[in-house]
Amino acid sequence: MKKNKVSINQPYFFPYIGYYQLLFNSDIFVIYDDVDFINRGWINRNYIRGNKDERIRFTIPITKLSSVKKINELSIYNVDSFSNKFEKTLKQYYSKALNFSEVFELIRYALKTDSISECATRSLEAVNDYLHLNKKIVKSSINFDNTVNIHGAERIYEICKLTNATNYVNLIGGTNLYKFDEFEKRNIKLNFLQTKSNNNFSFIDLLMNKSKNEIINELQNFSLL
């Protein structure tokens, strides 16, 4: 069986570049969608670039927002209304961007669902296809539903086992969650990814303004610790 480099992360709607660098650096990317939703987190919000590099925040509204519900249990409140407003905002700030038409359609595709989990997943899949990254993207709620009663790091270890992982890569913010020696016990190499990119907007900004080759170069601009 093929050995794999695996990343496991919650779904986010067109998040910052580090998330896509995880995808770029993985063979299998697991959307961790059957865990608790974190209120005031970044699953459903981010920033696009406004005039003079102003940070314009957008938030996808959630119906009956609750931190006791799983991410894949939550719906977008009036997705059509949000989509229409967001499209107007994108046209306002990006209508003259290099790839506006193509990227605009990717965003419209992602928003053609009222599930925040599916919407965020589509934003990852759309980029995977657009940039021809050819990465395997799966969902924990579908592919690893038999592990749902395993908690914390133990579930991560189990999913790594089921995906035949030899490497597990997490964003740098996870250094307080996972320990190198615990992965070594399971013959898995743990790495933390730290982006070197200075673009801290939603990935939408890079997609709009850079060529595909330039974006691929940006995706390689990270270090592994």
C-alpha positions in Angstrom: 0.0 0.0 0.0 1.2 3.5 -0.9 2.8 5.5 1.9 1.2 8.9 2.3 1.8 12.4 3.6 -1.4 13.4 5.4 -2.9 16.6 6.7 -6.1 16.8 8.8 -7.8 20.1 9.3 -11.2 21.7 9.8 -13.0 23.1 6.8 -12.6 26.9 6.1 -14.1 29.0 3.4 -11.2 30.3 1.2 -8.8 30.7 4.2 -5.3 32.2 4.2 -2.5 30.7 2.1 -1.1 28.4 4.9 -4.1 26.2 4.6 -3.6 25.7 0.9 0.1 25.1 1.5 -0.9 22.2 3.7 -2.9 20.9 0.8 0.0 21.4 -1.6 2.3 19.5 0.8 0.0 16.5 1.3 -1.0 13.4 -0.6 -4.2 13.1 1.3 -6.1 16.0 2.9 -8.7 15.1 5.4 -11.5 17.6 6.0 -12.2 17.3 9.7 -15.9 18.3 9.6 -17.5 16.2 12.3 -15.9 18.1 15.3 -17.4 20.9 17.3 -17.8 24.3 15.6 -15.9 27.1 17.3 -17.8 30.3 17.7 -16.0 33.4 16.5 -13.4 31.2 14.7 -12.4 31.5 11.0 -14.4 28.7 9.4 -16.9 31.1 8.0 -15.0 34.4 7.9 -11.9 36.1 6.5 -10.6 39.2 4.9 -10.4 40.4 1.3 -8.2 43.3 0.1 -9.9 46.6 -0.3 -8.7 49.9 -1.6 -5.2 50.9 -0.4 -4.8 47.4 1.0 -7.6 47.9 3.5 -8.7 44.7 5.2 -12.4 44.1 4.4 -13.9 41.3 6.6 -16.7 39.1 5.4 -18.7 36.6 7.5 -20.9 33.9 6.2 -24.0 33.9 8.5 -24.8 30.6 10.2 -28.3 29.5 11.2 -28.7 28.9 15.0 -24.9 29.3 15.6 -23.8 26.9 18.3 -20.5 25.5 19.6 -22.2 22.3 20.7 -23.0 21.4 17.1 -20.6 19.7 14.7 -19.4 21.7 11.8 -21.2 19.5 9.3 -24.5 20.0 11.2 -24.6 23.8 10.6 -26.4 25.6 7.8 -25.8 28.9 6.2 -28.5 31.5 6.9 -30.1 32.6 3.6 -27.1 31.6 1.5 -28.6 33.3 -1.6 -28.8 36.6 0.1 -25.2 36.4 1.3 -24.0 35.1 -2.0 -25.5 38.1 -3.8 -24.1 40.6 -1.4 -20.6 39.0 -1.5 -20.6 38.9 -5.2 -21.2 42.7 -5.3 -18.4 43.2 -2.8 -16.0 41.1 -5.0 -17.0 43.0 -8.1 -16.3 46.3 -6.2 -12.8 45.3 -5.3 -11.6 42.8 -7.8 -13.5 43.4 -11.1 -10.3 44.5 -12.8 -8.2 41.7 -11.3 -6.2 39.4 -13.6 -8.4 36.3 -13.1 -11.6 37.8 -11.9 -14.0 35.9 -14.2 -12.6 32.5 -13.5 -12.2 32.9 -9.8 -15.6 34.6 -9.4 -17.1 31.4 -10.8 -15.1 29.2 -8.3 -16.6 31.3 -5.5 -20.1 31.1 -6.9 -19.7 27.3 -7.1 -18.6 27.0 -3.5 -21.6 29.0 -2.4 -24.2 26.8 -4.2 -25.0 24.9 -1.0 -26.5 25.8 2.4 -24.0 23.6 4.3 -21.1 25.6 5.8 -19.0 22.4 5.8 -19.7 21.6 2.2 -19.2 25.3 1.2 -15.8 25.3 2.8 -14.9 21.9 1.3 -15.8 23.2 -2.1 -13.5 26.2 -1.7 -10.7 23.7 -1.2 -11.7 21.4 -4.0 -12.2 24.3 -6.4 -8.6 25.4 -5.8 -7.3 21.8 -6.1 -8.9 21.6 -9.5 -8.1 25.2 -10.7 -4.4 24.8 -9.9 -4.3 21.1 -11.1 -2.8 20.0 -7.7 -4.3 16.5 -8.0 -4.5 16.0 -4.2 -6.9 13.6 -2.7 -9.5 15.3 -0.5 -11.7 13.3 1.8 -14.1 14.0 4.8 -13.8 12.6 8.2 -17.6 12.4 8.5 -17.8 10.1 5.5 -14.5 8.3 5.2 -13.7 7.9 8.9 -17.1 8.0 10.6 -16.2 4.8 12.5 -13.6 6.9 14.4 -16.0 9.5 15.6 -16.1 8.3 19.2 -12.3 8.5 19.5 -11.3 11.9 20.9 -8.4 14.3 20.7 -5.0 13.3 19.3 -6.0 9.6 19.5 -8.4 10.1 16.6 -5.7 11.8 14.6 -3.4 8.8 15.2 -6.2 6.5 14.1 -6.9 8.4 10.9 -3.2 8.5 10.1 -3.2 4.7 10.5 -6.2 4.3 8.2 -4.6 6.5 5.5 -1.3 4.7 5.8 0.5 7.9 6.8 4.2 8.0 7.1 4.1 11.8 7.6 1.6 14.0 9.4 1.7 17.8 8.6 -0.1 20.4 10.7 -0.1 24.1 10.7 2.3 25.8 13.1 -0.5 26.7 15.5 -0.8 23.0 16.4 2.6 22.8 18.2 0.8 22.8 21.6 -1.5 20.0 20.5 0.8 17.3 19.1 4.0 15.8 20.3 6.8 14.5 18.1 7.5 11.5 20.3 3.9 10.3 20.2 4.0 10.2 16.4 7.4 8.6 16.4 6.0 5.8 18.5 3.6 5.1 15.6 6.4 5.4 13.0 5.0 8.6 11.7 7.0 11.8 11.2 5.4 14.9 12.5 6.0 18.3 10.9 4.6 21.8 11.4 4.2 24.0 8.4 5.0 27.7 8.7 4.2 30.0 5.8 6.7 32.5 4.6 4.2 34.4 2.5 3.3 37.9 3.6 -0.2 37.7 2.1 -2.6 37.4 5.1 -5.8 37.9 3.2 -8.2 35.2 2.1 -6.7 33.0 -0.6 -9.3 34.7 -2.9 -6.8 37.7 -3.1 -4.0 35.6 -4.6 -6.4 33.7 -6.9 -7.7 37.0 -8.3 -4.4 38.7 -8.8 -1.7 36.1 -9.6 -1.1 33.7 -12.5 -1.4 30.0 -11.8 2.4 29.6 -11.9 2.9 32.5 -9.5 0.4 31.0 -7.1 2.2 27.6 -7.3 5.4 29.4 -6.4 3.7 31.1 -3.4 2.4 27.7 -2.3 6.0 26.4 -2.1 7.0 29.4 0.1 6.9 27.7 3.5 9.2 25.9 5.9 8.6 22.6 7.7 9.6 22.4 11.4 
